[in-house]
Amino acid sequence: MTHFLHRFLGRRYRELAKIWIPTVGVWGATGAVGLVWATGWQLILDWVPYNNGKFKKDN
């Protein structure tokens, strides 16, 4: 499989992919922060062990 990808993509596209990795990482991190912001940070922080139960509402 790897041999096929190397033959199919070629050297130029592998070099371009190496250049774009940091940009894709930054956009991915920005998207993750945006997702947390849009869904509600308390919902996400319930999964963090330190904050679990910190924002529970008494019924």
QUIURSUL-V111432 format. One record per helix or strand of 3 or more residues. SS is the DSSP state (@ for helix, = for strand). FROM is the first residue (numbers start at 1). LEN is the number of residues. If there is no record, write none. Layout:
SS/FROM/LEN + SS/FROM/LEN
This chain:
@/2/38 + @/41/5
